């Protein structure tokens, strides 16, 4: 409902990999109702207000309300599409482009739920958290951020990211928001 949460895993060496950010309106791991066990953790270190929906409620909704079931299924599929995009980022983009992509995604997702302006959003995480998202060291994350600042692509002060030129940042990041599936299908029409 409020704040930012994340999905993460802690490796045997103590390092953390953040695998997703959860913003207001996101569901957190609906599959647990089926599987009964999570294979990762959820972190709510950034001022979160959450709602716990009991398994019985999810079971009832999915058994008796097909439109809600479809919406829940859609949310899970978008989570998977976002995870695929994060994998491409980590595997194929340099750290500065990964970071730029994350900022673009965060801006779009937070705009969708009314938590961002046209060109800025609250981003309460630390550079160490950001490094855990990108799979790099804090020093490397700082260098990537400094590179984005030097190019005039982002400003990050007091837990707020400002994007002076959104189209330019999107181009640099090779950001295409289609994987977020924000435009729904109606009457069998193809997605825009």
Buried (B, 14 or more C-beta within 10 A) or exposed (E): EEBBBBBBEEEEEEEBBBBBBBBBEBBBBBEEBEEEEEEBEBBBEBEBEBEEEEEEEBEEBBEEEEEEBEEBEEBBEBBEBBBEBBEBBBEEBEBBBBBBBBBBBBBBBBBBEEBBEEBBBBBEBBBEBBBBBBBBBBEBBBBBBEBBEEEEBBEBEEEEBBBEEBEBBBEBBBBEBEBBBBEEEEEEEEEE
